[in-house]
Amino acid sequence: MLEVPEGPLRHGYTTGACATACTKAALLALIHQQRVEETTIWIPAGQWVTFQLHGVDYTPVEAQAATIKDGGDDPDATHGATIIATVSWSDNPGVDIDGGIGVGRVTKPGLPIPVGMAAINPVPRQMIQSIVESILSEHDIERGVKVVISVPHGEEIAKKTLNGRLGILGGISILGTRGIVVPFSTSSYKASIAYAMNVAKEQGISTVVLTTGGRSEKYAMKLFPDLPMEAFVEMGDFVGFSAKHAQRVGMKEIRFVGMMGKFSKVAQGIMMVHAKSAPIDFSFLADLARKAGVPNEKIEQVLTANTASQVGDFMKEWGYPQFFTQVAKACCEQVLDHIGGNMRIATHLTTLSGEYLGGADIGESANFNCRNWR
């Protein structure tokens, strides 16, 4: 997970809010046959927001407007993307909303949008529909309207997101439940975890592999080559949330894969493992080392270590692989207690370079074999 910068952080606006603002500008340009340089919309967060428009063009039957997505200080892949709305009159009644170039299309069940539709989430859809209906009503116009949202380079931007894993192909998603982007918000990350698990469940998957990042996910895929890609979910620091959601959607088994730093915290019972969430308890690690047979004369080095990874290095050097089994077992016990049981939990520890250190599992049918590790 990225470190949060110091000082006050600037909020930004979602792709859904941008799309709504562009839709309003394009529809007004279509009605009045004149350019619109800025427009103000009401977002679900409960405030009015003004957007600057560019690329506004119109004919008697169609108009378009664009804005640059400002994500504030959030490290979002879509920050700086151009969002375009093209609005045209339609012979069909109502408001037809679709995605154009750079907006993905849903190909797998489990998301809040049906398969085959453009990846424009329910709240942005409702925002767009409401703004169109409101403007038509204000101008006493009874005509059908088609709205197409496009994002130039959206397909390239989507490679930096989880869309491909979720079965959203061809571009980004138009997202946002509040219209505002809170920098380093946990809600968006948790949503991506939940969506990934929902998709996995719809694919008939009952085992989910949770990792703390891209590197550990790569090692996990090496460890479990027979599992489909959808089974692997980057949980980041959200161990407890991810485990509970896996249980909520009906997963039968969770396999954690990661490194000593994060999972030594899980072994202590810490379910949110950001670097700033809690310190490493070296006394706890010393107790596990004693259980693994480490003599008392070496325990002082454990107690005065700088990091959990250094403790792991000691254990490798001293020849106590059972220490990693103890850590992994403690992780499994803590997670199983956190979610209230009724699942199989496995934990597998690796080094930064991908060397397998050890693992354990508890719960129903706990009998993992590490033979797949290379």
KAPE-V707986 format. One record per backbone hydrogen bond with DSSP energy under -1.0 kcal/mol. NH is the residue of the N-H (numbers start at 1). CO is the residue of the C=O. If there is no record, write none. Layout:
{{NH | CO} {NH | CO}}
This chain:
{{12 | 181} {13 | 70} {14 | 179} {16 | 175} {18 | 14} {19 | 15} {20 | 16} {21 | 17} {22 | 18} {23 | 19} {24 | 20} {25 | 21} {26 | 22} {27 | 23} {28 | 24} {29 | 25} {30 | 26} {31 | 27} {32 | 28} {33 | 29} {39 | 51} {41 | 49} {43 | 47} {45 | 178} {46 | 43} {49 | 41} {51 | 39} {53 | 37} {54 | 66} {57 | 64} {59 | 62} {63 | 87} {64 | 57} {65 | 85} {66 | 54} {67 | 83} {69 | 81} {73 | 10} {74 | 71} {76 | 74} {79 | 76} {80 | 69} {81 | 78} {83 | 67} {84 | 150} {85 | 65} {86 | 148} {87 | 63} {88 | 146} {89 | 61} {90 | 144} {96 | 145} {98 | 147} {100 | 149} {103 | 100} {104 | 172} {105 | 169} {106 | 117} {107 | 167} {116 | 106} {117 | 114} {119 | 104} {120 | 118} {121 | 174} {125 | 121} {126 | 122} {127 | 123} {128 | 124} {129 | 125} {130 | 126} {131 | 127} {132 | 128} {133 | 129} {134 | 130} {135 | 131} {136 | 132} {137 | 133} {138 | 134} {139 | 135} {140 | 137} {141 | 136} {145 | 94} {146 | 88} {147 | 96} {148 | 86} {149 | 98} {150 | 84} {151 | 101} {154 | 151} {157 | 153} {158 | 154} {159 | 156} {160 | 157} {161 | 158} {166 | 162} {168 | 163} {169 | 105} {172 | 102} {174 | 119} {181 | 12} {185 | 182} {190 | 186} {191 | 187} {192 | 188} {193 | 189} {194 | 190} {195 | 191} {196 | 192} {197 | 193} {198 | 194} {199 | 195} {200 | 196} {201 | 197} {202 | 198} {203 | 199} {204 | 201} {205 | 200} {208 | 253} {209 | 231} {210 | 255} {211 | 233} {217 | 213} {218 | 214} {219 | 215} {220 | 216} {221 | 217} {222 | 218} {223 | 219} {224 | 220} {227 | 224} {231 | 228} {232 | 229} {233 | 209} {235 | 211} {238 | 235} {239 | 237} {240 | 271} {242 | 238} {243 | 239} {244 | 240} {245 | 241} {246 | 242} {247 | 243} {248 | 244} {249 | 245} {251 | 246} {252 | 206} {253 | 206} {254 | 344} {255 | 208} {256 | 346} {257 | 210} {258 | 348} {263 | 259} {264 | 260} {266 | 262} {267 | 263} {269 | 266} {270 | 265} {273 | 237} {277 | 274} {282 | 280} {285 | 281} {286 | 282} {287 | 283} {288 | 284} {289 | 285} {290 | 286} {291 | 287} {292 | 288} {293 | 290} {294 | 289} {298 | 295} {303 | 299} {304 | 300} {305 | 302} {311 | 307} {312 | 308} {313 | 309} {314 | 310} {315 | 311} {316 | 312} {317 | 313} {318 | 314} {319 | 315} {320 | 315} {323 | 320} {325 | 321} {326 | 322} {327 | 323} {328 | 324} {329 | 325} {330 | 326} {331 | 327} {332 | 328} {333 | 329} {334 | 330} {335 | 331} {336 | 332} {337 | 333} {338 | 334} {339 | 335} {341 | 336} {344 | 252} {345 | 362} {346 | 254} {347 | 360} {348 | 256} {349 | 358} {350 | 258} {351 | 355} {354 | 351} {357 | 349} {358 | 349} {360 | 347} {362 | 345} {367 | 365} {373 | 370}}
